[in-house]
């Protein structure tokens, strides 16, 4: 039902992952029922089938880039929309079943992305260890807790969940790494505009038209809409066929965004609306629209055109 907050949440598991940590920053999730899923498709299948009201899935990482499987799932299947984003600092720890000197560690479990983000630290502080790839940060923590590995690179929440001793904290090579998560729901009215929002779209360009992508970008630019992210993913049809994911500053309720969406609908092979939602990091002073590009300017222009069509000259 529109306006009813979600109570059943599913997140990319197992328990003890950054996804669970990100979900717990959402107030409604603190009062809801949280269930983990083994994969992003499984998360979104639970949402589409009605077994969950909302799903929290990773969207992009400042080091590793886009999470392709999430974008693919949003572009295909029954429509879903993003209602909120969560941006979480990625802070890794090294945990072990019992305290031990770093030089004695011979095996470390790590998710491939975690291992990559901590490569230099591990090389310097645990030179005698072999890093084994596992399916998730929580799986790494479980492996260390069960004695399969000497230690694990994982999130603090995972180390705490599986009672690991912290051998080292903040071991990422880039201390400013961030991961962006999306809270996804079944289609419904978007959250009201806040003045600092994002709109996400999946755009299928007309491949038989020269400059088709440029046309898309122009429709946004001439209306003063800031493009904050553009990613491409293959459609699976054949080589050279891509769907473009756009994050645009603004809300579907804004007049200029509405005009832009109508224009994209006219010139593109297809457009999938993936949600308008508050930006996670609100700016203290949102950028004012350029002259002629505010909602009031668009409303005034529409009213003027209406008068002209009625034969009025003033």
C-alpha positions in Angstrom: 0.0 0.0 0.0 1.3 3.5 -0.9 2.7 5.3 2.1 3.0 2.2 4.3 6.7 1.8 5.4 8.3 -1.6 4.6 8.5 -4.1 7.5 10.1 -7.1 5.8 13.6 -6.5 4.4 15.9 -8.8 2.5 19.6 -8.0 2.0 22.6 -9.6 0.3 24.0 -12.0 2.9 25.0 -14.0 4.7 24.7 -12.2 8.0 27.6 -10.0 8.9 28.1 -8.3 5.5 28.4 -4.6 4.6 24.9 -4.9 3.1 23.5 -5.8 6.6 25.5 -3.0 8.1 24.1 -0.5 5.5 20.5 -1.8 6.0 20.7 -1.2 9.7 21.3 2.5 9.1 17.7 2.8 7.9 15.3 3.5 10.8 12.5 1.3 9.5 14.8 -1.7 9.3 15.6 -1.4 13.0 12.0 -2.2 13.7 11.5 -4.7 10.8 12.2 -8.3 10.0 15.6 -8.8 8.3 16.4 -11.8 6.1 19.6 -12.5 4.2 19.7 -13.9 0.6 22.6 -15.7 -1.1 22.7 -13.4 -4.2 21.4 -10.1 -5.6 19.0 -12.0 -8.0 17.7 -13.9 -5.0 17.1 -10.7 -3.1 15.1 -9.1 -5.9 13.2 -12.3 -6.6 12.0 -12.3 -3.0 10.9 -8.7 -3.5 9.1 -9.4 -6.8 7.3 -12.5 -5.4 6.0 -10.5 -2.4 8.1 -12.4 0.2 9.8 -9.0 1.1 8.7 -5.4 1.1 12.1 -4.0 0.3 15.6 -5.2 -0.7 19.0 -3.7 0.1 21.5 -4.4 -2.6 25.0 -2.9 -3.6 25.0 -0.6 -6.5 28.6 0.7 -6.9 31.9 0.9 -5.1 34.3 3.9 -5.3 37.2 1.5 -6.0 35.6 -1.5 -7.9 33.0 0.5 -9.8 29.5 -0.7 -10.8 27.9 -3.9 -9.4 26.9 -5.3 -12.8 24.5 -8.0 -11.5 22.4 -5.3 -9.7 22.2 -3.2 -12.8 21.3 -6.2 -14.9 18.5 -7.2 -12.5 17.0 -3.7 -12.4 17.0 -3.4 -16.2 15.2 -6.8 -16.7 12.3 -8.6 -15.2 9.3 -7.1 -13.5 9.9 -3.4 -12.8 11.4 -2.3 -9.5 12.3 1.1 -8.2 14.9 2.6 -5.9 13.4 4.5 -3.0 16.5 5.3 -1.0 20.3 5.1 -1.3 22.8 4.4 1.5 26.5 5.3 1.2 28.7 3.4 3.6 32.4 3.9 4.3 34.2 0.5 3.5 36.3 -0.2 6.6 37.9 -3.7 6.7 39.4 -5.5 9.7 41.6 -8.5 10.0 40.0 -11.0 12.3 41.0 -14.4 13.7 39.6 -17.2 15.9 42.2 -16.4 18.6 44.9 -13.7 19.1 48.1 -14.4 17.2 51.0 -12.5 15.8 50.6 -11.3 12.2 53.8 -13.0 11.1 52.4 -16.4 12.1 49.4 -16.1 9.7 49.6 -18.5 6.8 46.1 -18.3 5.2 43.6 -15.5 4.9 40.1 -15.7 3.6 38.8 -12.6 1.6 36.2 -11.7 -0.9 38.0 -10.9 -4.2 37.1 -7.2 -3.9 38.1 -7.0 -0.3 41.4 -8.7 -1.1 42.1 -6.2 -3.8 41.3 -3.2 -1.6 43.6 -4.5 1.1 46.4 -5.9 -1.1 49.2 -3.6 -0.1 48.4 -3.8 3.6 48.4 -7.6 3.5 51.6 -7.8 1.5 53.3 -5.6 4.0 52.0 -7.0 7.3 51.3 -10.6 6.5 53.9 -11.5 3.8 53.9 -15.2 4.6 50.1 -15.6 4.1 48.2 -16.9 1.1 44.9 -15.1 0.4 42.0 -17.4 -0.6 39.0 -16.0 -2.5 35.6 -16.6 -0.9 32.0 -15.7 -1.8 31.5 -12.8 0.7 33.0 -10.9 3.6 30.8 -12.9 5.9 31.9 -16.2 4.4 35.5 -15.1 5.1 34.6 -14.5 8.8 32.9 -17.8 9.1 35.9 -19.6 7.6 38.2 -18.0 10.1 35.8 -18.7 13.0 35.6 -22.4 12.0 39.4 -22.7 11.8 39.4 -23.2 8.0 41.7 -20.2 7.6 44.0 -18.5 10.0 42.4 -15.1 9.6 39.8 -13.2 7.5 39.4 -9.8 5.9 35.9 -8.8 6.7 33.6 -6.0 8.0 33.6 -5.2 11.7 30.0 -6.4 11.9 31.1 -9.8 10.5 34.0 -10.1 13.0 31.6 -9.2 15.9 28.9 -11.6 14.6 31.3 -14.6 14.4 33.3 -13.6 17.6 36.6 -13.0 15.9 39.5 -11.3 17.7 40.5 -8.1 15.9 44.1 -8.5 14.8 44.1 -5.2 12.9 41.6 -2.4 12.0 41.2 -0.1 9.0 43.4 -2.2 6.8 42.1 -0.9 3.4 44.7 0.7 1.2 42.3 3.5 0.4 40.8 4.8 3.6 38.2 6.8 1.7 36.6 3.9 -0.1 32.8 4.0 -0.1 30.0 1.6 -1.3 26.7 2.8 -2.5 23.6 0.7 -1.8 20.1 0.9 -3.1 16.9 0.2 -1.2 14.6 -1.3 -3.8 10.8 -1.7 -3.7 8.0 -2.7 -6.0 6.6 0.2 -8.1 4.7 2.9 -6.2 4.6 6.6 -5.7 8.2 7.9 -5.2 9.2 9.7 -2.0 8.3 13.4 -2.2 11.0 15.7 -3.5 13.4 17.1 -1.0 15.2 19.6 -3.2 18.3 17.4 -3.3 17.3 14.2 -5.1 18.4 11.8 -7.7 16.5 10.1 -10.5 17.8 6.8 -12.0 17.0 5.6 -15.5 17.8 2.7 -17.7 17.9 4.0 -21.2 18.0 1.9 -24.4 19.2 4.1 -27.2 18.0 3.8 -30.8 21.0 2.0 -32.3 20.0 2.7 -35.9 20.3 6.5 -35.3 23.6 8.4 -35.6 24.4 10.3 -32.4 21.6 8.6 -30.4 23.5 8.8 -27.1 24.4 12.5 -27.7 20.7 13.2 -28.2 20.0 11.7 -24.8 22.6 13.8 -23.1 21.5 16.9 -24.9 17.9 16.5 -23.7 19.2 16.6 -20.1 21.7 19.3 -20.7 19.4 21.8 -22.3 17.1 21.5 -19.3 19.9 22.1 -16.8 19.8 18.5 -15.5 23.1 17.4 -14.0 24.2 13.9 -15.0 26.0 12.5 -12.0 26.7 9.0 -13.3 26.5 7.1 -16.5 27.2 3.3 -16.9 26.7 0.9 -19.7 25.8 -2.8 -19.6 25.4 -5.2 -22.5 21.8 -6.1 -23.3 22.7 -9.7 -24.2 21.1 -9.3 -27.6 24.4 -9.1 -29.6 27.7 -7.3 -29.6 27.4 -3.6 -29.5 24.0 -3.5 -27.9 24.0 -1.6 -24.6 21.7 -0.2 -22.0 22.8 3.0 -20.3 22.2 3.7 -16.6 21.8 7.4 -15.8 21.8 9.1 -12.4 20.4 12.6 -12.8 20.1 15.4 -10.3 16.4 16.1 -9.7 13.1 14.5 -9.0 10.4 13.1 -11.4 8.0 15.7 -9.9 10.2 18.5 -11.1 8.9 20.2 -14.3 12.3 20.1 -16.0 12.8 16.4 -15.2 9.3 15.6 -16.4 10.0 17.4 -19.7 13.3 15.5 -20.1 11.6 12.1 -19.4 9.0 12.8 -22.0 11.7 13.8 -24.5 13.7 10.6 -23.8 10.6 8.5 -24.2 10.1 10.0 -27.7 13.7 9.5 -28.9 14.8 6.3 -27.2 14.0 2.7 -28.0 12.9 2.3 -24.4 13.3 4.0 -21.0 12.8 2.3 -17.7 12.2 4.6 -14.7 14.2 3.2 -11.7 13.2 5.7 -9.1 13.5 9.2 -7.7 14.8 9.4 -4.1 16.8 11.6 -1.7 20.5 11.9 -2.3 22.3 10.2 0.6 24.9 13.0 1.1 22.8 16.1 1.2 24.6 19.3 0.4 24.4 22.2 2.8 23.4 24.6 -0.1 21.8 22.8 -3.1 22.9 24.3 -6.4 20.3 26.8 -7.6 19.0 26.2 -11.2 20.5 28.4 -13.9 18.4 31.3 -15.2 15.4 30.0 -17.1 15.7 26.4 -15.7 13.7 26.6 -12.4 10.3 25.0 -12.0 8.8 28.5 -11.9 10.5 29.3 -15.3 9.1 26.1 -16.8 5.6 26.7 -15.4 5.7 30.3 -16.7 6.7 29.1 -20.2 4.0 26.5 -20.3 1.4 29.1 -19.3 2.6 31.5 -22.0 2.4 28.8 -24.6 -1.1 27.9 -23.5 -2.2 31.6 -23.9 -0.6 31.7 -27.4 -2.5 28.6 -28.4 -5.8 30.2 -27.2 -5.1 33.2 -29.4 -4.1 35.6 -26.6 -1.1 37.8 -27.3 -0.2 39.0 -23.8 
